[in-house]
Amino acid sequence: MKERQSGVLMHISSLPGQYGIGSMGKAAYDFVDFLVRTKQRYWQILPLGPTSYGDSPYQSFSAFAGNTNFIDLDFLVEQGLLTAEDLDGVFFGDNPSQVDYAQLFQVRRPILEKAVVRFKEQDVPAGYQVFLEEQKDWLDTFAEYMAIKEHFDLKAWTEWEDDAIRLRQPQALEDYRARLADAIDYHRVTQYFFFSQWHALKTYANEHGIEFVGDMPIYIAADSSDMWANPQFFKTDEEGRPSVVAGCPPDGFSAVGQLWGNPIYDWDAMKADGFTWWVARLRESFKIYDMVRIDHFIGFASFWEIPAGEETAVNGYRVEAPGFELFETIKAELGDLNIIAEDLGSVTDKVIELRETTGFPGMKVLQFAFNPNGDSIEMPHNHCNNVVAYTGTHDNHTLKGWYEAEMGQEGRDFLDKYSNRRPDETVRQAMFRMLFSSVAFMAVVTMQDLLDLDASTRMNLPNTLGGNWVWRMTADQLTPAIEAELLDYTETYRRVNTEAKFH
């Protein structure tokens, strides 16, 4: 039996602050302190990679790089890399409760460029050279990719007009490295800023007994340095473009399925190479996280493959994946890893066998539980110890939005009966009580649910573009009453983290 623990799900972007988006600055350290005071163990976040069009953290330019939007500007001022005047009068957006990504795209780059120039003018710290050496397997390719992408007006590599660099011909690579040296340096240095700040934050959290749960998308974006550098690991046409793409089949939620558009792995090629790309990806992930949730874990058993060019997922087909061999290799290379298997969706016998063979905990989401006309594996009485239970995830409504918009009266009546909801108890409180009392070893609440926020604060509505990933908490929302409530659930249902303490 695993020790009972709990945590909070909130992305770095949702932290409060004055520069338009959450960062790895003081507010992040304050949030660690909040988790310590409420005796949590886990701070779960979304993927930390640099985001592309649509701003989704699940569509990144790199499986390894960090999102430079999260670099804290005040810390750069403290280091002498920026001045207060560099930030004066800069407009980061007019709504402290939402991220304005378009505005950030315009204003942050010139600021970071100033910091990079001053960094290069100073005596470069030894840590930078160590960073370049330790991360060279992905960093150089990423920096080159971003610089060349910017040279081609931010087009994806599959649309670059120069076939020689699109196909990574050696002479073309040398030419662009010389021509774009300053831009390549910018991306190397800002990645150093990111990882320096991240490791400082993680060290602080770990010293206080708080662990980070990171999130790894199973797929990568076609518009990424990973695919540009490793086309042999993906199913492509003769031009190197994806020949098939990822998605989900039609189901009760969508008659046309979900067309994600990510390239599909050539698992035969990866297997022949000893799954080295996956081993490297997980090795790097566990340098920055204490636990990793792998999104769409069921795709390691089988996946939905859709011919490129299709407008929906209807004409896709299911293909087997070598999940057992992959995780055997990963264990042999890296040992036992703290992985959460996001096993939501079409859970087949093979998915269950893969999850149980690896020993990874699966997930339960209470918002999926309350079917008045049948049983559900998500209902608390069907939980087991080796699962992570959530009120909802980044893809769900807030509890308030779910209850108001997605539950019919029959479902509400059943929830009240099942939870034995008291007349003086809100739906949110009843859901928290069921979550924390579950036998699941780990219970996680989203920050929006903890703050009892409405549907407008939903993080993501799947299969839509625009208006997602924007919610931010304001500093005044996290009240002593909210803190006391979380601590009460944690203590009552014996989920106290005895390692959480101030030193």
Residue pairs with C-beta under 8 A, 6 or more apart in sequence:
1 385
1 441
2 361
2 385
2 386
2 441
2 442
3 441
4 441
4 442
4 493
4 494
4 495
5 40
5 41
5 42
5 441
5 442
5 443
5 495
5 497
6 40
6 41
6 42
6 436
6 442
6 443
6 444
6 445
6 489
6 490
6 495
6 497
7 35
7 40
7 41
7 42
7 43
7 44
7 213
7 442
7 443
7 444
8 35
8 40
8 42
8 43
8 44
8 444
8 445
8 446
8 447
8 450
8 486
9 44
9 45
9 390
9 393
9 394
9 444
9 445
9 446
9 447
10 31
10 43
10 44
10 45
10 446
10 447
10 473
11 22
11 45
11 46
11 57
11 394
11 459
11 469
12 22
12 23
12 24
12 28
12 45
12 48
12 67
12 70
13 21
13 22
13 46
13 69
13 70
13 99
13 469
13 472
14 22
14 447
14 459
14 471
14 472
14 473
15 22
15 23
15 27
15 28
15 31
15 472
15 473
16 22
16 27
16 96
16 472
16 473
16 474
16 475
17 23
17 25
17 26
17 27
18 92
19 73
19 87
19 92
20 92
20 93
20 99
20 100
20 103
20 104
20 107
20 108
21 69
21 70
21 92
21 99
21 104
21 472
22 28
22 70
22 472
23 69
23 70
23 71
23 72
23 73
24 70
24 71
24 72
24 75
24 194
24 197
24 198
24 200
24 201
25 72
25 73
25 74
25 75
25 197
26 72
26 74
27 475
28 72
28 201
29 201
29 204
31 43
32 43
32 201
32 204
32 205
32 208
32 210
33 208
33 502
34 478
34 483
35 43
35 205
35 210
35 500
36 208
36 209
36 210
36 500
36 501
36 502
37 483
37 487
38 483
38 486
38 487
38 490
39 487
39 490
39 491
39 495
39 496
39 497
39 500
40 210
40 486
40 490
40 497
40 500
41 209
41 210
41 211
41 497
41 499
41 500
42 210
42 211
42 212
42 213
42 291
42 442
42 444
43 205
43 210
43 211
43 212
43 213
44 212
44 213
44 215
44 293
44 444
45 212
45 213
45 214
45 215
46 57
46 58
46 215
46 394
47 57
47 58
47 60
47 214
47 215
47 216
47 217
48 57
48 66
48 67
48 70
48 198
48 214
48 288
49 57
49 60
49 61
49 62
49 63
49 64
49 65
49 66
49 67
50 60
50 61
50 62
50 65
50 66
50 67
50 68
50 69
51 57
51 59
51 60
51 61
51 67
51 69
51 101
51 469
52 59
52 60
52 61
52 221
52 223
53 59
53 223
54 465
54 466
54 468
55 99
55 101
55 468
55 469
55 470
56 460
56 468
56 469
57 67
57 215
57 469
58 217
58 295
59 217
59 221
59 223
59 262
60 217
60 220
60 221
60 224
61 142
61 145
61 146
61 149
61 221
61 223
61 224
61 225
62 138
62 142
62 145
62 224
62 225
62 226
63 138
63 220
63 224
63 226
63 281
64 135
64 138
64 139
64 142
64 226
64 281
64 284
65 138
65 139
65 142
65 191
65 194
65 225
66 191
66 194
66 195
66 198
67 194
68 108
68 112
68 190
68 191
68 193
68 194
69 104
69 108
70 194
70 197
70 198
71 112
71 190
71 193
71 194
71 197
72 197
73 82
73 87
73 111
75 197
76 82
76 115
76 193
77 83
77 84
77 86
77 87
80 118
80 122
81 114
81 115
81 118
81 119
82 111
82 114
82 115
82 118
86 111
86 114
87 111
90 107
90 111
91 103
91 107
92 100
92 103
92 104
92 107
93 99
93 100
93 103
93 104
94 100
96 472
96 474
97 457
97 471
97 472
97 473
97 474
98 470
98 471
98 472
99 469
99 470
99 471
99 472
100 470
101 469
101 470
112 186
112 190
112 193
113 186
115 193
116 185
116 186
116 189
116 190
119 189
120 185
120 189
127 192
127 196
128 189
128 192
131 139
131 191
131 192
131 195
131 196
132 139
132 188
132 192
135 191
135 195
137 280
138 225
138 280
138 284
139 188
139 191
140 188
141 225
141 228
141 229
142 187
142 191
142 225
143 184
143 185
143 186
143 187
143 188
143 191
144 173
144 176
144 177
144 180
144 184
144 225
145 157
145 224
145 225
145 228
145 229
146 183
146 187
146 225
147 176
147 180
147 183
147 184
147 186
147 187
148 157
148 160
148 165
148 176
148 180
149 155
149 156
149 157
150 183
151 176
151 180
151 183
152 159
152 160
152 161
152 162
156 222
156 223
157 166
157 223
157 227
157 228
158 166
158 222
158 223
158 239
158 240
158 241
160 166
162 172
164 171
164 172
165 172
165 173
165 175
165 176
166 240
167 240
168 228
168 229
177 184
195 288
198 288
199 288
202 212
202 288
205 211
205 212
206 290
207 503
208 500
208 501
208 502
208 503
209 497
209 498
209 499
209 500
209 501
210 497
210 500
211 290
211 291
212 288
212 289
212 290
212 291
213 289
213 290
213 291
213 292
213 293
213 340
213 444
214 285
214 288
214 289
214 291
214 292
214 293
215 292
215 293
215 295
216 281
216 282
216 285
216 292
216 293
216 294
216 295
217 295
217 296
218 294
218 295
218 296
218 297
218 299
218 300
219 246
219 260
219 262
219 263
219 264
219 265
219 296
219 299
220 226
220 227
220 262
220 263
221 227
221 262
222 241
222 242
222 245
222 261
222 262
222 263
226 277
227 234
227 263
230 277
231 240
232 266
232 269
233 265
233 266
233 269
233 270
233 273
233 277
234 242
234 263
234 264
234 265
234 266
235 242
235 243
235 244
235 263
235 264
235 265
235 266
236 242
236 243
236 263
237 243
237 308
241 308
242 263
242 264
242 308
243 307
243 308
244 263
244 264
244 305
244 306
244 307
244 308
245 259
245 260
245 261
245 262
245 263
245 264
245 305
245 306
245 307
245 308
245 310
246 260
246 261
246 262
246 263
246 264
246 299
246 303
246 304
246 305
246 306
247 257
247 258
247 259
247 260
247 261
247 304
247 306
247 313
247 316
248 254
248 257
248 258
248 260
248 304
248 313
248 345
249 257
249 304
249 313
249 316
249 318
249 346
250 256
250 257
250 313
250 314
251 257
251 345
251 346
254 463
256 312
256 313
256 314
257 304
257 312
257 313
257 314
257 316
258 313
258 462
258 463
259 306
259 310
259 311
259 312
259 313
264 303
264 305
267 321
267 322
270 277
270 278
270 326
271 322
271 325
271 326
274 329
275 325
275 326
275 329
275 330
278 326
278 329
278 330
279 329
279 330
279 333
279 334
282 292
282 330
282 334
282 337
283 333
283 334
285 292
286 292
286 334
286 337
286 338
290 338
291 338
291 339
291 340
292 337
292 338
292 339
292 340
293 339
293 340
293 342
293 363
293 388
294 300
294 339
294 340
294 341
294 342
295 342
296 342
296 345
297 341
297 342
297 343
297 351
297 354
297 355
297 360
297 362
298 343
298 344
298 345
298 346
298 347
298 348
298 351
299 321
300 321
300 323
300 326
300 327
300 354
301 320
301 321
301 323
301 348
301 350
301 351
301 354
302 318
302 319
302 320
302 321
302 348
302 350
303 318
303 319
303 321
304 313
304 316
304 317
304 318
304 319
305 316
305 317
305 318
305 319
306 313
306 315
306 316
307 315
307 316
310 316
323 354
324 354
324 357
327 354
327 357
327 358
330 337
331 337
336 359
339 358
339 360
340 360
340 361
340 362
340 363
340 388
341 355
341 358
341 360
341 361
341 362
341 363
342 363
343 351
343 355
343 362
343 363
344 363
344 365
344 368
347 377
355 362
359 386
361 386
361 387
361 388
361 441
361 442
362 386
362 387
362 388
363 387
363 388
363 389
363 390
363 393
364 377
364 378
364 382
364 383
364 387
364 388
364 389
364 390
364 438
364 440
365 378
365 389
365 390
365 391
365 392
365 393
365 396
366 378
366 380
366 389
366 390
366 391
366 392
366 431
366 434
366 435
367 391
367 392
367 396
367 397
367 399
367 402
367 406
368 376
368 378
369 376
369 378
369 379
369 380
370 376
370 379
370 407
370 411
370 414
370 415
370 418
371 411
371 414
372 410
372 411
372 413
372 414
375 382
376 382
379 418
380 389
380 434
380 435
380 437
380 438
383 389
383 438
383 439
383 440
384 439
384 440
385 439
385 440
385 441
386 441
387 440
387 441
387 442
388 440
388 441
388 442
388 443
388 444
389 435
389 438
389 440
389 442
389 443
389 444
390 435
390 443
390 444
390 445
390 446
391 399
391 431
391 432
391 435
391 444
391 445
391 446
391 449
392 398
392 399
392 402
392 446
392 449
393 446
394 446
394 459
394 460
395 459
395 460
395 461
395 462
396 402
396 446
396 458
397 405
397 406
397 455
397 458
398 446
398 448
398 449
398 453
398 454
398 455
398 457
398 458
399 427
399 428
399 431
399 449
399 452
400 427
400 428
400 449
400 452
400 453
400 454
400 455
401 454
401 455
401 458
403 412
403 427
404 454
404 455
405 455
407 415
412 427
415 421
415 427
415 430
416 430
419 430
419 431
419 433
419 434
421 427
421 430
422 430
425 433
426 452
428 449
428 452
431 449
432 445
432 449
432 489
433 489
435 443
435 445
436 443
436 489
436 490
436 492
436 493
436 495
437 493
443 493
443 495
445 486
446 459
447 473
448 457
448 458
448 459
448 471
450 482
450 486
451 473
451 477
451 478
451 482
457 471
458 471
459 468
459 469
459 471
460 468
460 469
461 467
461 468
489 495
490 496
